Amino acid sequence: MPYERLRVAKKKSVGTKQVTKAVMKGTARVVYIANDAETRVTGPLIQLCRDRGVEIIRVESMQELGQACGIEVGSASAAILEE
């Protein structure tokens, strides 16, 4: 299950704004992007991750990503932060 690392991570960030901040600060280790999220939302984050060399893991849906983060709603992106 690709979400297992995310599910057990002690420190994580959920939501594109928060994940973008984490990538810019250099604290994001792995970024998860939902395939069904709008490209205008995730596109700039994906480019930022590529520029900064942050690993990207694509997941099927926002709903699955939200569940992996332990929240009731879907999420376009999430990140595991360094401890």
MDAnalysis code that builds the backbone (N, CA, C; Angstrom):
import MDAnalysis as mda
import numpy as np

u = mda.Universe.empty(249, n_residues=83, atom_resindex=np.repeat(np.arange(83), 3), trajectory=True)
u.add_TopologyAttr("name", ["N", "CA", "C"] * 83)
u.add_TopologyAttr("resid", np.arange(1, 84))
u.add_TopologyAttr("resname", ["MET", "PRO", "TYR", "GLU", "ARG", "LEU", "ARG", "VAL", "ALA", "LYS", "LYS", "LYS", "SER", "VAL", "GLY", "THR", "LYS", "GLN", "VAL", "THR", "LYS", "ALA", "VAL", "MET", "LYS", "GLY", "THR", "ALA", "ARG", "VAL", "VAL", "TYR", "ILE", "ALA", "ASN", "ASP", "ALA", "GLU", "THR", "ARG", "VAL", "THR", "GLY", "PRO", "LEU", "ILE", "GLN", "LEU", "CYS", "ARG", "ASP", "ARG", "GLY", "VAL", "GLU", "ILE", "ILE", "ARG", "VAL", "GLU", "SER", "MET", "GLN", "GLU", "LEU", "GLY", "GLN", "ALA", "CYS", "GLY", "ILE", "GLU", "VAL", "GLY", "SER", "ALA", "SER", "ALA", "ALA", "ILE", "LEU", "GLU", "GLU"])
u.atoms.positions = np.array([
    [0.852, -1.202, 0.000],
    [0.000, 0.000, 0.000],
    [0.888, 1.252, 0.000],
    [0.753, 2.103, -1.009],
    [1.637, 3.275, -1.091],
    [1.405, 4.293, 0.024],
    [0.259, 4.192, 0.699],
    [-0.063, 5.176, 1.738],
    [0.482, 4.806, 3.100],
    [1.012, 3.600, 3.242],
    [1.400, 3.136, 4.573],
    [2.414, 4.084, 5.221],
    [3.398, 4.529, 4.441],
    [4.386, 5.479, 4.966],
    [3.708, 6.750, 5.460],
    [2.715, 7.212, 4.689],
    [1.998, 8.434, 5.054],
    [1.160, 8.216, 6.310],
    [0.495, 7.080, 6.353],
    [-0.390, 6.772, 7.473],
    [0.373, 6.744, 8.803],
    [1.591, 6.183, 8.800],
    [2.354, 6.026, 10.040],
    [3.329, 7.183, 10.315],
    [3.425, 8.113, 9.375],
    [4.360, 9.239, 9.558],
    [3.970, 10.069, 10.789],
    [4.982, 10.412, 11.572],
    [4.727, 11.226, 12.765],
    [4.400, 12.667, 12.393],
    [5.112, 13.163, 11.392],
    [4.878, 14.542, 10.962],
    [4.446, 14.548, 9.503],
    [3.281, 15.137, 9.253],
    [2.809, 15.243, 7.872],
    [2.103, 16.569, 7.680],
    [1.945, 16.913, 6.427],
    [1.273, 18.145, 6.047],
    [0.182, 17.759, 5.060],
    [-1.004, 18.345, 5.233],
    [-2.140, 17.991, 4.380],
    [-2.687, 19.249, 3.717],
    [-2.973, 19.155, 2.424],
    [-3.513, 20.297, 1.689],
    [-2.417, 20.969, 0.885],
    [-2.770, 21.421, -0.307],
    [-1.769, 21.932, -1.238],
    [-1.037, 23.161, -0.720],
    [-1.739, 24.078, -0.045],
    [-1.059, 25.272, 0.489],
    [-0.008, 24.885, 1.517],
    [-0.380, 24.002, 2.451],
    [0.550, 23.583, 3.500],
    [1.719, 22.780, 2.926],
    [1.412, 21.895, 1.976],
    [2.462, 21.076, 1.370],
    [3.438, 21.964, 0.584],
    [2.904, 22.946, -0.146],
    [3.761, 23.869, -0.898],
    [4.712, 24.602, 0.047],
    [4.186, 25.079, 1.177],
    [5.036, 25.757, 2.175],
    [6.146, 24.832, 2.661],
    [5.787, 23.573, 2.938],
    [6.768, 22.605, 3.435],
    [7.864, 22.342, 2.399],
    [7.478, 22.223, 1.128],
    [8.472, 21.996, 0.065],
    [9.394, 23.208, -0.039],
    [8.813, 24.400, 0.032],
    [9.624, 25.617, -0.074],
    [10.590, 25.762, 1.097],
    [10.156, 25.332, 2.280],
    [11.020, 25.388, 3.466],
    [12.058, 24.281, 3.478],
    [11.856, 23.271, 2.621],
    [12.799, 22.157, 2.563],
    [12.529, 21.072, 3.585],
    [11.338, 21.053, 4.183],
    [11.038, 20.050, 5.202],
    [10.243, 18.858, 4.665],
    [9.727, 18.949, 3.435],
    [8.951, 17.847, 2.859],
    [9.904, 16.793, 2.295],
    [9.707, 15.538, 2.701],
    [10.523, 14.429, 2.209],
    [9.869, 13.761, 1.006],
    [8.564, 13.491, 1.115],
    [7.805, 12.812, 0.059],
    [6.478, 13.545, -0.091],
    [6.072, 13.803, -1.337],
    [4.792, 14.470, -1.587],
    [3.871, 13.513, -2.326],
    [2.642, 13.400, -1.836],
    [1.612, 12.567, -2.462],
    [0.652, 13.483, -3.208],
    [0.349, 13.134, -4.456],
    [-0.556, 13.928, -5.289],
    [-1.695, 13.026, -5.760],
    [-2.938, 13.485, -5.589],
    [-4.096, 12.712, -6.053],
    [-4.291, 12.918, -7.551],
    [-4.489, 11.819, -8.280],
    [-4.660, 11.885, -9.733],
    [-5.928, 12.625, -10.141],
    [-6.951, 12.619, -9.284],
    [-8.214, 13.266, -9.670],
    [-8.310, 14.719, -9.196],
    [-7.224, 15.241, -8.646],
    [-7.206, 16.653, -8.254],
    [-7.051, 17.518, -9.503],
    [-7.533, 18.752, -9.425],
    [-7.430, 19.655, -10.576],
    [-5.973, 20.031, -10.832],
    [-5.581, 19.973, -12.099],
    [-4.202, 20.264, -12.479],
    [-3.800, 21.686, -12.106],
    [-4.749, 22.625, -12.167],
    [-4.400, 24.019, -11.822],
    [-4.021, 24.133, -10.343],
    [-4.502, 23.192, -9.537],
    [-4.166, 23.178, -8.104],
    [-2.828, 22.477, -7.877],
    [-2.666, 21.304, -8.493],
    [-1.475, 20.494, -8.212],
    [-0.294, 20.780, -9.137],
    [-0.555, 21.346, -10.311],
    [0.516, 21.606, -11.284],
    [1.696, 22.383, -10.732],
    [1.449, 23.545, -10.118],
    [2.576, 24.319, -9.570],
    [3.337, 23.559, -8.476],
    [2.627, 22.774, -7.671],
    [3.279, 21.986, -6.620],
    [4.159, 20.901, -7.229],
    [3.656, 20.229, -8.260],
    [4.440, 19.188, -8.932],
    [5.713, 19.793, -9.511],
    [5.600, 20.954, -10.147],
    [6.779, 21.618, -10.721],
    [7.774, 22.002, -9.632],
    [7.265, 22.512, -8.504],
    [8.125, 22.894, -7.386],
    [8.877, 21.672, -6.851],
    [8.161, 20.548, -6.722],
    [8.804, 19.312, -6.251],
    [9.911, 18.877, -7.198],
    [9.640, 18.957, -8.500],
    [10.663, 18.581, -9.491],
    [11.878, 19.499, -9.368],
    [11.621, 20.799, -9.228],
    [12.709, 21.773, -9.114],
    [13.556, 21.524, -7.870],
    [12.904, 21.118, -6.785],
    [13.599, 20.927, -5.506],
    [14.067, 19.490, -5.277],
    [13.742, 18.595, -6.220],
    [14.175, 17.208, -6.087],
    [13.420, 16.420, -5.026],
    [12.157, 16.773, -4.791],
    [11.343, 16.075, -3.796],
    [10.588, 14.935, -4.485],
    [10.630, 13.756, -3.873],
    [9.953, 12.580, -4.434],
    [8.445, 12.806, -4.489],
    [7.833, 12.431, -5.626],
    [6.380, 12.543, -5.800],
    [5.800, 11.140, -5.945],
    [4.744, 10.876, -5.202],
    [4.022, 9.612, -5.336],
    [2.602, 9.949, -5.759],
    [2.178, 9.380, -6.898],
    [0.815, 9.616, -7.394],
    [-0.119, 8.604, -6.741],
    [-1.289, 9.066, -6.312],
    [-2.296, 8.172, -5.738],
    [-3.588, 8.328, -6.526],
    [-4.445, 7.315, -6.432],
    [-5.647, 7.275, -7.258],
    [-6.579, 8.454, -7.055],
    [-6.975, 8.693, -5.804],
    [-8.024, 9.690, -5.601],
    [-7.795, 10.561, -4.374],
    [-8.433, 11.721, -4.407],
    [-8.384, 12.644, -3.271],
    [-8.993, 11.994, -2.037],
    [-10.044, 11.204, -2.250],
    [-10.719, 10.529, -1.135],
    [-9.764, 9.573, -0.423],
    [-9.058, 8.751, -1.201],
    [-8.095, 7.801, -0.625],
    [-6.989, 8.531, 0.120],
    [-6.518, 9.629, -0.451],
    [-5.437, 10.393, 0.178],
    [-5.920, 11.000, 1.497],
    [-7.138, 11.525, 1.502],
    [-7.706, 12.070, 2.737],
    [-7.816, 11.011, 3.814],
    [-8.277, 9.825, 3.441],
    [-8.398, 8.723, 4.405],
    [-7.041, 8.331, 4.962],
    [-6.027, 8.285, 4.104],
    [-4.683, 7.933, 4.549],
    [-4.141, 8.955, 5.550],
    [-4.628, 10.197, 5.425],
    [-4.200, 11.265, 6.337],
    [-5.063, 11.306, 7.597],
    [-6.091, 10.475, 7.630],
    [-6.956, 10.435, 8.798],
    [-7.958, 11.572, 8.854],
    [-8.318, 12.123, 7.688],
    [-9.320, 13.194, 7.667],
    [-10.559, 12.718, 6.909],
    [-11.682, 13.365, 7.174],
    [-12.965, 12.941, 6.614],
    [-13.150, 13.357, 5.153],
    [-12.413, 14.351, 4.709],
    [-12.593, 14.883, 3.360],
    [-11.400, 14.502, 2.480],
    [-11.570, 14.673, 1.182],
    [-10.483, 14.386, 0.259],
    [-9.400, 15.445, 0.329],
    [-8.223, 15.090, -0.144],
    [-7.116, 16.036, -0.180],
    [-6.380, 15.888, -1.508],
    [-6.057, 17.018, -2.122],
    [-5.348, 16.988, -3.405],
    [-3.897, 16.566, -3.214],
    [-3.334, 16.916, -2.051],
    [-1.936, 16.576, -1.800],
    [-1.659, 16.444, -0.315],
    [-0.574, 15.759, -0.023],
    [-0.108, 15.588, 1.351],
    [1.381, 15.335, 1.288],
    [2.066, 15.534, 2.405],
    [3.510, 15.320, 2.430],
    [3.931, 14.703, 3.750],
    [4.987, 13.898, 3.675],
    [5.642, 13.429, 4.889],
    [6.773, 14.414, 5.153],
    [6.837, 14.931, 6.365],
    [7.856, 15.914, 6.736],
    [8.998, 15.232, 7.470],
    [10.155, 15.860, 7.416],
    [11.286, 15.281, 8.139],
    [11.023, 15.393, 9.636],
    [11.515, 14.407, 10.362],
    [11.284, 14.339, 11.812],
    [12.076, 15.415, 12.520],
])
